Amino acid sequence: MGRNARDDEVLIIGLGRFGAAAALELRRLGHKVTAIEKDGFLAEKFLGRISQVVHGDASDAGVIRDAKAGRFQIAVVAIGSSVEASVLAAANLVDAQVPAIWAKALSPEHARILDRIGVHHIVRPEADTGRRVAHLVGGRMQDYIEFDDGFAIVKMRPPTETIGFTLEQSQVRSKYGVTVVGVKAPGEDFTYAVPTTKVSAHDTLIVSGPTTLIERLAARP
């Protein structure tokens, strides 16, 4: 998805472990993050740490209306305690016509319900940590795996400065300190990248390197 001013505003529903990790990482990545949290203690804990915290129950359509949820391009339903509350909150966001809704599924059955009511991206918490989802929500990255030592491997769309050039010409490694490991053209298998590999606008790149340096590359237009 392309980035514009509104893409930078994200609504998070629920500030449990998963929601808090996603909210704080999105904030660190430069997004304006608004959260709705039913637990007053948790809501207060995050005041000042993200852009705005609303104390309220997102399964109530009135709370979603009051938060003007329709103005957000992206919303993440991170409720982990109740399937019913999660489904109701997600349905309220669908009704508010939020263009990109991500929701955490607690079970395969829960995932099926979320899919049927119109949630666009369903997250399985055993595979998708809050931090990882924050990077995927951010735009250019399509998949993201971070290891404990601050090293990551990502699948991403190519930055403009690489399109139409070989990897040797665009000098991604020397400029950004990361390595393009593979390139995938639409409808074809991944191929290992070599200096003469030419990148096109429709390619997908597999990039590895320190997390902070990969984030720097992914932030390029």
Biotite code that builds the C-alpha atoms (Angstrom):
import biotite.structure as struc

atoms = struc.array([
    struc.Atom([0.000, 0.000, 0.000], chain_id="A", res_id=1, res_name="MET", atom_name="CA", element="C"),
    struc.Atom([1.227, 3.500, -0.722], chain_id="A", res_id=2, res_name="GLY", atom_name="CA", element="C"),
    struc.Atom([2.023, 5.834, 2.136], chain_id="A", res_id=3, res_name="ARG", atom_name="CA", element="C"),
    struc.Atom([0.267, 9.133, 2.727], chain_id="A", res_id=4, res_name="ASN", atom_name="CA", element="C"),
    struc.Atom([-0.500, 11.230, 5.803], chain_id="A", res_id=5, res_name="ALA", atom_name="CA", element="C"),
    struc.Atom([-3.562, 9.157, 6.699], chain_id="A", res_id=6, res_name="ARG", atom_name="CA", element="C"),
    struc.Atom([-1.685, 5.865, 6.323], chain_id="A", res_id=7, res_name="ASP", atom_name="CA", element="C"),
    struc.Atom([0.377, 7.037, 9.289], chain_id="A", res_id=8, res_name="ASP", atom_name="CA", element="C"),
    struc.Atom([-2.685, 6.935, 11.595], chain_id="A", res_id=9, res_name="GLU", atom_name="CA", element="C"),
    struc.Atom([-3.459, 3.515, 13.056], chain_id="A", res_id=10, res_name="VAL", atom_name="CA", element="C"),
    struc.Atom([-6.242, 2.486, 15.455], chain_id="A", res_id=11, res_name="LEU", atom_name="CA", element="C"),
    struc.Atom([-5.472, -0.341, 17.907], chain_id="A", res_id=12, res_name="ILE", atom_name="CA", element="C"),
    struc.Atom([-8.288, -2.113, 19.750], chain_id="A", res_id=13, res_name="ILE", atom_name="CA", element="C"),
    struc.Atom([-6.991, -3.626, 22.994], chain_id="A", res_id=14, res_name="GLY", atom_name="CA", element="C"),
    struc.Atom([-3.711, -3.012, 24.820], chain_id="A", res_id=15, res_name="LEU", atom_name="CA", element="C"),
    struc.Atom([-2.953, -6.497, 26.119], chain_id="A", res_id=16, res_name="GLY", atom_name="CA", element="C"),
    struc.Atom([0.451, -8.010, 25.383], chain_id="A", res_id=17, res_name="ARG", atom_name="CA", element="C"),
    struc.Atom([-0.124, -8.338, 21.631], chain_id="A", res_id=18, res_name="PHE", atom_name="CA", element="C"),
    struc.Atom([-1.847, -4.955, 21.185], chain_id="A", res_id=19, res_name="GLY", atom_name="CA", element="C"),
    struc.Atom([0.698, -3.135, 23.341], chain_id="A", res_id=20, res_name="ALA", atom_name="CA", element="C"),
    struc.Atom([3.621, -4.590, 21.368], chain_id="A", res_id=21, res_name="ALA", atom_name="CA", element="C"),
    struc.Atom([2.001, -3.594, 18.070], chain_id="A", res_id=22, res_name="ALA", atom_name="CA", element="C"),
    struc.Atom([1.089, -0.105, 19.335], chain_id="A", res_id=23, res_name="ALA", atom_name="CA", element="C"),
    struc.Atom([4.534, 0.705, 20.725], chain_id="A", res_id=24, res_name="LEU", atom_name="CA", element="C"),
    struc.Atom([6.339, -0.619, 17.653], chain_id="A", res_id=25, res_name="GLU", atom_name="CA", element="C"),
    struc.Atom([4.060, 1.296, 15.268], chain_id="A", res_id=26, res_name="LEU", atom_name="CA", element="C"),
    struc.Atom([4.696, 4.420, 17.334], chain_id="A", res_id=27, res_name="ARG", atom_name="CA", element="C"),
    struc.Atom([8.445, 3.792, 17.125], chain_id="A", res_id=28, res_name="ARG", atom_name="CA", element="C"),
    struc.Atom([8.127, 3.407, 13.341], chain_id="A", res_id=29, res_name="LEU", atom_name="CA", element="C"),
    struc.Atom([6.607, 6.884, 13.141], chain_id="A", res_id=30, res_name="GLY", atom_name="CA", element="C"),
    struc.Atom([2.860, 6.201, 13.029], chain_id="A", res_id=31, res_name="HIS", atom_name="CA", element="C"),
    struc.Atom([0.245, 8.152, 14.967], chain_id="A", res_id=32, res_name="LYS", atom_name="CA", element="C"),
    struc.Atom([-1.339, 5.469, 17.133], chain_id="A", res_id=33, res_name="VAL", atom_name="CA", element="C"),
    struc.Atom([-4.740, 5.740, 18.816], chain_id="A", res_id=34, res_name="THR", atom_name="CA", element="C"),
    struc.Atom([-5.811, 2.876, 21.086], chain_id="A", res_id=35, res_name="ALA", atom_name="CA", element="C"),
    struc.Atom([-9.189, 1.925, 22.562], chain_id="A", res_id=36, res_name="ILE", atom_name="CA", element="C"),
    struc.Atom([-8.872, -0.076, 25.796], chain_id="A", res_id=37, res_name="GLU", atom_name="CA", element="C"),
    struc.Atom([-11.707, -1.254, 28.078], chain_id="A", res_id=38, res_name="LYS", atom_name="CA", element="C"),
    struc.Atom([-9.513, -1.713, 31.180], chain_id="A", res_id=39, res_name="ASP", atom_name="CA", element="C"),
    struc.Atom([-9.028, 1.677, 32.848], chain_id="A", res_id=40, res_name="GLY", atom_name="CA", element="C"),
    struc.Atom([-5.725, 0.661, 34.477], chain_id="A", res_id=41, res_name="PHE", atom_name="CA", element="C"),
    struc.Atom([-4.235, -0.460, 31.151], chain_id="A", res_id=42, res_name="LEU", atom_name="CA", element="C"),
    struc.Atom([-5.552, 2.617, 29.349], chain_id="A", res_id=43, res_name="ALA", atom_name="CA", element="C"),
    struc.Atom([-3.908, 4.896, 31.928], chain_id="A", res_id=44, res_name="GLU", atom_name="CA", element="C"),
    struc.Atom([-0.634, 2.971, 31.697], chain_id="A", res_id=45, res_name="LYS", atom_name="CA", element="C"),
    struc.Atom([-0.250, 3.939, 28.032], chain_id="A", res_id=46, res_name="PHE", atom_name="CA", element="C"),
    struc.Atom([-1.085, 7.631, 28.331], chain_id="A", res_id=47, res_name="LEU", atom_name="CA", element="C"),
    struc.Atom([1.787, 9.598, 26.819], chain_id="A", res_id=48, res_name="GLY", atom_name="CA", element="C"),
    struc.Atom([3.382, 6.486, 25.299], chain_id="A", res_id=49, res_name="ARG", atom_name="CA", element="C"),
    struc.Atom([1.238, 6.553, 22.152], chain_id="A", res_id=50, res_name="ILE", atom_name="CA", element="C"),
    struc.Atom([-0.610, 9.403, 20.439], chain_id="A", res_id=51, res_name="SER", atom_name="CA", element="C"),
    struc.Atom([-4.022, 8.904, 22.085], chain_id="A", res_id=52, res_name="GLN", atom_name="CA", element="C"),
    struc.Atom([-5.697, 6.409, 24.428], chain_id="A", res_id=53, res_name="VAL", atom_name="CA", element="C"),
    struc.Atom([-9.477, 6.111, 24.632], chain_id="A", res_id=54, res_name="VAL", atom_name="CA", element="C"),
    struc.Atom([-10.946, 4.337, 27.681], chain_id="A", res_id=55, res_name="HIS", atom_name="CA", element="C"),
    struc.Atom([-13.914, 2.447, 26.251], chain_id="A", res_id=56, res_name="GLY", atom_name="CA", element="C"),
    struc.Atom([-15.374, -0.832, 25.014], chain_id="A", res_id=57, res_name="ASP", atom_name="CA", element="C"),
    struc.Atom([-14.879, -1.205, 21.243], chain_id="A", res_id=58, res_name="ALA", atom_name="CA", element="C"),
    struc.Atom([-17.598, -3.869, 21.067], chain_id="A", res_id=59, res_name="SER", atom_name="CA", element="C"),
    struc.Atom([-19.984, -0.931, 21.613], chain_id="A", res_id=60, res_name="ASP", atom_name="CA", element="C"),
    struc.Atom([-20.728, 0.693, 18.242], chain_id="A", res_id=61, res_name="ALA", atom_name="CA", element="C"),
    struc.Atom([-21.102, 4.070, 19.967], chain_id="A", res_id=62, res_name="GLY", atom_name="CA", element="C"),
    struc.Atom([-17.492, 3.971, 21.210], chain_id="A", res_id=63, res_name="VAL", atom_name="CA", element="C"),
    struc.Atom([-16.247, 3.251, 17.673], chain_id="A", res_id=64, res_name="ILE", atom_name="CA", element="C"),
    struc.Atom([-18.396, 6.102, 16.339], chain_id="A", res_id=65, res_name="ARG", atom_name="CA", element="C"),
    struc.Atom([-17.127, 8.530, 18.979], chain_id="A", res_id=66, res_name="ASP", atom_name="CA", element="C"),
    struc.Atom([-13.536, 7.592, 18.119], chain_id="A", res_id=67, res_name="ALA", atom_name="CA", element="C"),
    struc.Atom([-14.298, 8.500, 14.471], chain_id="A", res_id=68, res_name="LYS", atom_name="CA", element="C"),
    struc.Atom([-12.882, 5.115, 13.417], chain_id="A", res_id=69, res_name="ALA", atom_name="CA", element="C"),
    struc.Atom([-13.813, 5.740, 9.792], chain_id="A", res_id=70, res_name="GLY", atom_name="CA", element="C"),
    struc.Atom([-11.019, 8.312, 9.477], chain_id="A", res_id=71, res_name="ARG", atom_name="CA", element="C"),
    struc.Atom([-8.338, 5.652, 10.050], chain_id="A", res_id=72, res_name="PHE", atom_name="CA", element="C"),
    struc.Atom([-6.887, 3.821, 7.055], chain_id="A", res_id=73, res_name="GLN", atom_name="CA", element="C"),
    struc.Atom([-5.759, 0.914, 9.257], chain_id="A", res_id=74, res_name="ILE", atom_name="CA", element="C"),
    struc.Atom([-7.161, -0.711, 12.405], chain_id="A", res_id=75, res_name="ALA", atom_name="CA", element="C"),
    struc.Atom([-5.858, -3.673, 14.424], chain_id="A", res_id=76, res_name="VAL", atom_name="CA", element="C"),
    struc.Atom([-8.230, -5.684, 16.651], chain_id="A", res_id=77, res_name="VAL", atom_name="CA", element="C"),
    struc.Atom([-5.897, -7.071, 19.331], chain_id="A", res_id=78, res_name="ALA", atom_name="CA", element="C"),
    struc.Atom([-8.492, -8.307, 21.839], chain_id="A", res_id=79, res_name="ILE", atom_name="CA", element="C"),
    struc.Atom([-7.216, -11.562, 23.348], chain_id="A", res_id=80, res_name="GLY", atom_name="CA", element="C"),
    struc.Atom([-9.713, -12.312, 26.111], chain_id="A", res_id=81, res_name="SER", atom_name="CA", element="C"),
    struc.Atom([-13.058, -12.754, 24.345], chain_id="A", res_id=82, res_name="SER", atom_name="CA", element="C"),
    struc.Atom([-14.028, -14.040, 20.909], chain_id="A", res_id=83, res_name="VAL", atom_name="CA", element="C"),
    struc.Atom([-17.374, -12.250, 21.210], chain_id="A", res_id=84, res_name="GLU", atom_name="CA", element="C"),
    struc.Atom([-15.770, -8.873, 22.029], chain_id="A", res_id=85, res_name="ALA", atom_name="CA", element="C"),
    struc.Atom([-13.269, -9.324, 19.185], chain_id="A", res_id=86, res_name="SER", atom_name="CA", element="C"),
    struc.Atom([-15.967, -10.163, 16.627], chain_id="A", res_id=87, res_name="VAL", atom_name="CA", element="C"),
    struc.Atom([-18.196, -7.264, 17.727], chain_id="A", res_id=88, res_name="LEU", atom_name="CA", element="C"),
    struc.Atom([-15.289, -4.787, 17.613], chain_id="A", res_id=89, res_name="ALA", atom_name="CA", element="C"),
    struc.Atom([-14.260, -6.060, 14.161], chain_id="A", res_id=90, res_name="ALA", atom_name="CA", element="C"),
    struc.Atom([-17.854, -5.818, 12.912], chain_id="A", res_id=91, res_name="ALA", atom_name="CA", element="C"),
    struc.Atom([-18.038, -2.221, 14.167], chain_id="A", res_id=92, res_name="ASN", atom_name="CA", element="C"),
    struc.Atom([-14.865, -1.390, 12.222], chain_id="A", res_id=93, res_name="LEU", atom_name="CA", element="C"),
    struc.Atom([-16.274, -3.059, 9.091], chain_id="A", res_id=94, res_name="VAL", atom_name="CA", element="C"),
    struc.Atom([-19.441, -0.959, 9.515], chain_id="A", res_id=95, res_name="ASP", atom_name="CA", element="C"),
    struc.Atom([-17.224, 2.149, 9.885], chain_id="A", res_id=96, res_name="ALA", atom_name="CA", element="C"),
    struc.Atom([-15.656, 1.206, 6.509], chain_id="A", res_id=97, res_name="GLN", atom_name="CA", element="C"),
    struc.Atom([-12.051, 1.156, 7.729], chain_id="A", res_id=98, res_name="VAL", atom_name="CA", element="C"),
    struc.Atom([-10.119, 0.200, 4.537], chain_id="A", res_id=99, res_name="PRO", atom_name="CA", element="C"),
    struc.Atom([-7.614, -2.203, 6.152], chain_id="A", res_id=100, res_name="ALA", atom_name="CA", element="C"),
    struc.Atom([-8.644, -4.185, 9.232], chain_id="A", res_id=101, res_name="ILE", atom_name="CA", element="C"),
    struc.Atom([-6.257, -6.606, 10.939], chain_id="A", res_id=102, res_name="TRP", atom_name="CA", element="C"),
    struc.Atom([-7.577, -8.866, 13.700], chain_id="A", res_id=103, res_name="ALA", atom_name="CA", element="C"),
    struc.Atom([-6.028, -11.403, 16.050], chain_id="A", res_id=104, res_name="LYS", atom_name="CA", element="C"),
    struc.Atom([-7.728, -14.824, 15.895], chain_id="A", res_id=105, res_name="ALA", atom_name="CA", element="C"),
    struc.Atom([-7.835, -16.989, 19.013], chain_id="A", res_id=106, res_name="LEU", atom_name="CA", element="C"),
    struc.Atom([-8.769, -20.181, 17.133], chain_id="A", res_id=107, res_name="SER", atom_name="CA", element="C"),
    struc.Atom([-9.427, -21.445, 13.575], chain_id="A", res_id=108, res_name="PRO", atom_name="CA", element="C"),
    struc.Atom([-13.172, -21.009, 14.198], chain_id="A", res_id=109, res_name="GLU", atom_name="CA", element="C"),
    struc.Atom([-12.647, -17.416, 15.327], chain_id="A", res_id=110, res_name="HIS", atom_name="CA", element="C"),
    struc.Atom([-10.558, -16.798, 12.190], chain_id="A", res_id=111, res_name="ALA", atom_name="CA", element="C"),
    struc.Atom([-13.399, -18.105, 9.994], chain_id="A", res_id=112, res_name="ARG", atom_name="CA", element="C"),
    struc.Atom([-15.907, -15.752, 11.632], chain_id="A", res_id=113, res_name="ILE", atom_name="CA", element="C"),
    struc.Atom([-13.564, -12.761, 11.247], chain_id="A", res_id=114, res_name="LEU", atom_name="CA", element="C"),
    struc.Atom([-13.072, -13.630, 7.593], chain_id="A", res_id=115, res_name="ASP", atom_name="CA", element="C"),
    struc.Atom([-16.833, -13.902, 6.976], chain_id="A", res_id=116, res_name="ARG", atom_name="CA", element="C"),
    struc.Atom([-17.624, -10.519, 8.507], chain_id="A", res_id=117, res_name="ILE", atom_name="CA", element="C"),
    struc.Atom([-15.088, -8.819, 6.251], chain_id="A", res_id=118, res_name="GLY", atom_name="CA", element="C"),
    struc.Atom([-11.790, -8.547, 8.168], chain_id="A", res_id=119, res_name="VAL", atom_name="CA", element="C"),
    struc.Atom([-9.015, -8.098, 5.604], chain_id="A", res_id=120, res_name="HIS", atom_name="CA", element="C"),
    struc.Atom([-6.008, -9.603, 7.452], chain_id="A", res_id=121, res_name="HIS", atom_name="CA", element="C"),
    struc.Atom([-6.278, -12.307, 10.107], chain_id="A", res_id=122, res_name="ILE", atom_name="CA", element="C"),
    struc.Atom([-3.371, -12.752, 12.510], chain_id="A", res_id=123, res_name="VAL", atom_name="CA", element="C"),
    struc.Atom([-2.508, -15.990, 14.290], chain_id="A", res_id=124, res_name="ARG", atom_name="CA", element="C"),
    struc.Atom([-0.743, -14.952, 17.520], chain_id="A", res_id=125, res_name="PRO", atom_name="CA", element="C"),
    struc.Atom([1.361, -18.107, 17.734], chain_id="A", res_id=126, res_name="GLU", atom_name="CA", element="C"),
    struc.Atom([2.990, -17.098, 14.435], chain_id="A", res_id=127, res_name="ALA", atom_name="CA", element="C"),
    struc.Atom([2.531, -13.325, 14.419], chain_id="A", res_id=128, res_name="ASP", atom_name="CA", element="C"),
    struc.Atom([3.893, -11.253, 17.275], chain_id="A", res_id=129, res_name="THR", atom_name="CA", element="C"),
    struc.Atom([2.640, -7.721, 17.803], chain_id="A", res_id=130, res_name="GLY", atom_name="CA", element="C"),
    struc.Atom([5.974, -6.262, 16.687], chain_id="A", res_id=131, res_name="ARG", atom_name="CA", element="C"),
    struc.Atom([5.963, -8.328, 13.494], chain_id="A", res_id=132, res_name="ARG", atom_name="CA", element="C"),
    struc.Atom([2.442, -7.234, 12.622], chain_id="A", res_id=133, res_name="VAL", atom_name="CA", element="C"),
    struc.Atom([3.465, -3.608, 13.221], chain_id="A", res_id=134, res_name="ALA", atom_name="CA", element="C"),
    struc.Atom([6.038, -3.940, 10.449], chain_id="A", res_id=135, res_name="HIS", atom_name="CA", element="C"),
    struc.Atom([3.575, -5.572, 8.056], chain_id="A", res_id=136, res_name="LEU", atom_name="CA", element="C"),
    struc.Atom([0.932, -2.925, 8.774], chain_id="A", res_id=137, res_name="VAL", atom_name="CA", element="C"),
    struc.Atom([3.535, -0.251, 7.997], chain_id="A", res_id=138, res_name="GLY", atom_name="CA", element="C"),
    struc.Atom([3.332, -0.894, 4.266], chain_id="A", res_id=139, res_name="GLY", atom_name="CA", element="C"),
    struc.Atom([6.316, -1.905, 2.127], chain_id="A", res_id=140, res_name="ARG", atom_name="CA", element="C"),
    struc.Atom([7.140, -5.126, 3.989], chain_id="A", res_id=141, res_name="MET", atom_name="CA", element="C"),
    struc.Atom([4.984, -8.122, 3.080], chain_id="A", res_id=142, res_name="GLN", atom_name="CA", element="C"),
    struc.Atom([6.496, -10.560, 5.574], chain_id="A", res_id=143, res_name="ASP", atom_name="CA", element="C"),
    struc.Atom([8.862, -10.053, 8.474], chain_id="A", res_id=144, res_name="TYR", atom_name="CA", element="C"),
    struc.Atom([10.826, -12.455, 10.678], chain_id="A", res_id=145, res_name="ILE", atom_name="CA", element="C"),
    struc.Atom([13.013, -10.999, 13.424], chain_id="A", res_id=146, res_name="GLU", atom_name="CA", element="C"),
    struc.Atom([15.555, -13.041, 15.349], chain_id="A", res_id=147, res_name="PHE", atom_name="CA", element="C"),
    struc.Atom([16.640, -12.439, 18.959], chain_id="A", res_id=148, res_name="ASP", atom_name="CA", element="C"),
    struc.Atom([19.926, -10.805, 18.012], chain_id="A", res_id=149, res_name="ASP", atom_name="CA", element="C"),
    struc.Atom([18.346, -7.886, 16.115], chain_id="A", res_id=150, res_name="GLY", atom_name="CA", element="C"),
    struc.Atom([18.678, -9.580, 12.721], chain_id="A", res_id=151, res_name="PHE", atom_name="CA", element="C"),
    struc.Atom([15.697, -9.853, 10.359], chain_id="A", res_id=152, res_name="ALA", atom_name="CA", element="C"),
    struc.Atom([14.658, -11.379, 7.052], chain_id="A", res_id=153, res_name="ILE", atom_name="CA", element="C"),
    struc.Atom([11.857, -9.612, 5.185], chain_id="A", res_id=154, res_name="VAL", atom_name="CA", element="C"),
    struc.Atom([9.847, -9.948, 1.997], chain_id="A", res_id=155, res_name="LYS", atom_name="CA", element="C"),
    struc.Atom([9.246, -6.478, 0.555], chain_id="A", res_id=156, res_name="MET", atom_name="CA", element="C"),
    struc.Atom([8.386, -4.419, -2.491], chain_id="A", res_id=157, res_name="ARG", atom_name="CA", element="C"),
    struc.Atom([11.433, -2.830, -4.149], chain_id="A", res_id=158, res_name="PRO", atom_name="CA", element="C"),
    struc.Atom([12.283, 0.794, -3.294], chain_id="A", res_id=159, res_name="PRO", atom_name="CA", element="C"),
    struc.Atom([12.036, 3.142, -6.307], chain_id="A", res_id=160, res_name="THR", atom_name="CA", element="C"),
    struc.Atom([15.795, 3.659, -6.446], chain_id="A", res_id=161, res_name="GLU", atom_name="CA", element="C"),
    struc.Atom([16.360, -0.050, -7.229], chain_id="A", res_id=162, res_name="THR", atom_name="CA", element="C"),
    struc.Atom([13.793, -0.376, -10.039], chain_id="A", res_id=163, res_name="ILE", atom_name="CA", element="C"),
    struc.Atom([15.279, -0.750, -13.497], chain_id="A", res_id=164, res_name="GLY", atom_name="CA", element="C"),
    struc.Atom([18.795, -1.303, -12.156], chain_id="A", res_id=165, res_name="PHE", atom_name="CA", element="C"),
    struc.Atom([20.916, -4.314, -11.339], chain_id="A", res_id=166, res_name="THR", atom_name="CA", element="C"),
    struc.Atom([21.793, -4.848, -7.668], chain_id="A", res_id=167, res_name="LEU", atom_name="CA", element="C"),
    struc.Atom([25.359, -3.881, -8.514], chain_id="A", res_id=168, res_name="GLU", atom_name="CA", element="C"),
    struc.Atom([24.170, -0.565, -9.976], chain_id="A", res_id=169, res_name="GLN", atom_name="CA", element="C"),
    struc.Atom([21.787, 0.345, -7.125], chain_id="A", res_id=170, res_name="SER", atom_name="CA", element="C"),
    struc.Atom([24.404, -0.598, -4.483], chain_id="A", res_id=171, res_name="GLN", atom_name="CA", element="C"),
    struc.Atom([21.824, -1.564, -1.865], chain_id="A", res_id=172, res_name="VAL", atom_name="CA", element="C"),
    struc.Atom([24.380, -3.400, 0.243], chain_id="A", res_id=173, res_name="ARG", atom_name="CA", element="C"),
    struc.Atom([26.925, -0.591, 0.428], chain_id="A", res_id=174, res_name="SER", atom_name="CA", element="C"),
    struc.Atom([24.262, 2.137, 0.896], chain_id="A", res_id=175, res_name="LYS", atom_name="CA", element="C"),
    struc.Atom([22.069, 0.393, 3.465], chain_id="A", res_id=176, res_name="TYR", atom_name="CA", element="C"),
    struc.Atom([24.170, -2.412, 4.956], chain_id="A", res_id=177, res_name="GLY", atom_name="CA", element="C"),
    struc.Atom([21.621, -5.106, 4.039], chain_id="A", res_id=178, res_name="VAL", atom_name="CA", element="C"),
    struc.Atom([21.710, -7.961, 1.544], chain_id="A", res_id=179, res_name="THR", atom_name="CA", element="C"),
    struc.Atom([19.156, -8.749, -1.164], chain_id="A", res_id=180, res_name="VAL", atom_name="CA", element="C"),
    struc.Atom([19.076, -12.540, -0.925], chain_id="A", res_id=181, res_name="VAL", atom_name="CA", element="C"),
    struc.Atom([16.475, -13.316, -3.575], chain_id="A", res_id=182, res_name="GLY", atom_name="CA", element="C"),
    struc.Atom([14.150, -11.799, -6.153], chain_id="A", res_id=183, res_name="VAL", atom_name="CA", element="C"),
    struc.Atom([10.751, -13.074, -7.294], chain_id="A", res_id=184, res_name="LYS", atom_name="CA", element="C"),
    struc.Atom([9.048, -11.938, -10.486], chain_id="A", res_id=185, res_name="ALA", atom_name="CA", element="C"),
    struc.Atom([5.219, -12.336, -10.682], chain_id="A", res_id=186, res_name="PRO", atom_name="CA", element="C"),
    struc.Atom([4.263, -15.917, -11.495], chain_id="A", res_id=187, res_name="GLY", atom_name="CA", element="C"),
    struc.Atom([7.840, -17.200, -11.161], chain_id="A", res_id=188, res_name="GLU", atom_name="CA", element="C"),
    struc.Atom([9.851, -18.894, -8.411], chain_id="A", res_id=189, res_name="ASP", atom_name="CA", element="C"),
    struc.Atom([12.320, -17.017, -6.227], chain_id="A", res_id=190, res_name="PHE", atom_name="CA", element="C"),
    struc.Atom([15.819, -16.870, -7.673], chain_id="A", res_id=191, res_name="THR", atom_name="CA", element="C"),
    struc.Atom([18.986, -16.202, -5.702], chain_id="A", res_id=192, res_name="TYR", atom_name="CA", element="C"),
    struc.Atom([20.155, -12.641, -6.212], chain_id="A", res_id=193, res_name="ALA", atom_name="CA", element="C"),
    struc.Atom([23.508, -11.946, -7.853], chain_id="A", res_id=194, res_name="VAL", atom_name="CA", element="C"),
    struc.Atom([25.123, -8.567, -8.688], chain_id="A", res_id=195, res_name="PRO", atom_name="CA", element="C"),
    struc.Atom([23.724, -8.698, -12.243], chain_id="A", res_id=196, res_name="THR", atom_name="CA", element="C"),
    struc.Atom([20.128, -9.366, -11.073], chain_id="A", res_id=197, res_name="THR", atom_name="CA", element="C"),
    struc.Atom([17.907, -6.603, -12.470], chain_id="A", res_id=198, res_name="LYS", atom_name="CA", element="C"),
    struc.Atom([14.969, -5.426, -10.349], chain_id="A", res_id=199, res_name="VAL", atom_name="CA", element="C"),
    struc.Atom([11.585, -4.500, -11.855], chain_id="A", res_id=200, res_name="SER", atom_name="CA", element="C"),
    struc.Atom([8.694, -2.628, -10.223], chain_id="A", res_id=201, res_name="ALA", atom_name="CA", element="C"),
    struc.Atom([6.600, -5.794, -9.888], chain_id="A", res_id=202, res_name="HIS", atom_name="CA", element="C"),
    struc.Atom([9.313, -7.907, -8.262], chain_id="A", res_id=203, res_name="ASP", atom_name="CA", element="C"),
    struc.Atom([9.354, -8.983, -4.632], chain_id="A", res_id=204, res_name="THR", atom_name="CA", element="C"),
    struc.Atom([12.676, -8.847, -2.767], chain_id="A", res_id=205, res_name="LEU", atom_name="CA", element="C"),
    struc.Atom([13.923, -11.044, 0.074], chain_id="A", res_id=206, res_name="ILE", atom_name="CA", element="C"),
    struc.Atom([16.260, -8.886, 2.166], chain_id="A", res_id=207, res_name="VAL", atom_name="CA", element="C"),
    struc.Atom([18.322, -9.832, 5.223], chain_id="A", res_id=208, res_name="SER", atom_name="CA", element="C"),
    struc.Atom([20.319, -7.766, 7.694], chain_id="A", res_id=209, res_name="GLY", atom_name="CA", element="C"),
    struc.Atom([20.137, -5.859, 10.986], chain_id="A", res_id=210, res_name="PRO", atom_name="CA", element="C"),
    struc.Atom([16.534, -4.889, 11.791], chain_id="A", res_id=211, res_name="THR", atom_name="CA", element="C"),
    struc.Atom([17.250, -1.170, 12.090], chain_id="A", res_id=212, res_name="THR", atom_name="CA", element="C"),
    struc.Atom([18.973, -1.075, 8.682], chain_id="A", res_id=213, res_name="LEU", atom_name="CA", element="C"),
    struc.Atom([16.165, -3.018, 6.994], chain_id="A", res_id=214, res_name="ILE", atom_name="CA", element="C"),
    struc.Atom([13.658, -0.540, 8.457], chain_id="A", res_id=215, res_name="GLU", atom_name="CA", element="C"),
    struc.Atom([15.724, 2.278, 6.944], chain_id="A", res_id=216, res_name="ARG", atom_name="CA", element="C"),
    struc.Atom([15.562, 0.661, 3.498], chain_id="A", res_id=217, res_name="LEU", atom_name="CA", element="C"),
    struc.Atom([11.825, -0.084, 3.840], chain_id="A", res_id=218, res_name="ALA", atom_name="CA", element="C"),
    struc.Atom([11.164, 3.581, 4.682], chain_id="A", res_id=219, res_name="ALA", atom_name="CA", element="C"),
    struc.Atom([12.559, 4.668, 1.312], chain_id="A", res_id=220, res_name="ARG", atom_name="CA", element="C"),
    struc.Atom([9.929, 5.678, -1.294], chain_id="A", res_id=221, res_name="PRO", atom_name="CA", element="C"),
])
